[in-house]
């Protein structure tokens, strides 16, 4: 029996830009997720410093198989799929192109200008908050909703403290 040597074909080039929305320190993919994708044959590019706010160094990403690029424009120019955490800012929308997929929280109902910009880009946009599982649940939104619910109790309690004139 002859053996066949099959090499991985890069399935998709995935890009992780640094989040630029104020006060946003999360990153689109962890180093473990990057490692898993690379092991499946995908290529991953990460903007320099994208994971710093979440405790992931550029070296951690390269150790996981990603390539570090110097700017968001390089990431957007190279990637077929862009994975972010928050909705793209105006300068990021300008970088999207027709043959690209964007996967992130979008919050479109609150931002007509963003909605129009995404439509005009021609890109395919998938909002985390609309992804449902086979039981019609929202698996990507549920963890964030749980965290927000817990934080709201703490924020409310802080507002009622004497030092806050509660």
Secondary structure, 3 states (H helix, E strand, C coil): CCCCCCCCCCCCEEEECCCCCCCCCCCCCCHHHHHHHHHCCCEEEEECCCCHHHCCCHHHHHHCCCEEECCHHHHHHHCCEEECCCCCCHHHHCCCCCCCEEEECCCHHHCHHHHHHHHHHCCEEEEHHHCCCCCCCCHHHHHHHHHHHHHHHHHHHHHCCHHHCC
